[in-house]
């Protein structure tokens, strides 16, 4: 158990020290080195492990508690929560999954959610988008086209398009979902591109995104939803292909 709490570095500021503790313990929980139901060491023990004050430990535990990772009980201790109680859309928790080598599962789960939400957002956008949102959608598509040879730029523009669709739905819950998972979604888009070979395939992706916009522009909610579902499913196929390629390349060679 002790190895799970090895400090990952030291910072001069109180905030930096707290971040170090949050990162180390959060990643240990997400990575399964500390299991649900287990109790963390007490404040003095954690303070000694990380060479920080009890106040820093206490504040770090409050942050982890707000993320749903731990439950703090006075006179009992701090216990790791069951996975279903975690705030799975928290940006740190999403990032920790990726850094702990668990990103594949989360990415596929995220696409399942997108299959439900994004067609609905596109349908709403077809009847609710204002002129500013139309301009944002068109600008994102143009940038995707301009960044065909730049994977980072293409992925950012792709994300901007999907966030613009969420915004155009005028539903605050949909918009917040897109905003919260935005950074992780950009990483997904980058991985999807690894499975796409050649400029022509990316051009087809831009064309498909443009078809979503054209349906929104015409006010055809059903077509917008159907085309958006195709966009998400095409991305899912690319992601699965990329993950399979990574898994195959990591297999030991025999000779």
PyMOL commands that set and color helices and strands:
alter all, ss='L'
color gray80, all
select helices_A, chain A and resi 2-5+14-30+43-50+54-66+83-85+91-99+103-128+131-146+151-168+172-180+182-194+199-218+221-250
alter helices_A, ss='H'
color red, helices_A
select strands_A, chain A and resi 70-73+77-80
alter strands_A, ss='S'
color yellow, strands_A
deselect
rebuild
show_as cartoon
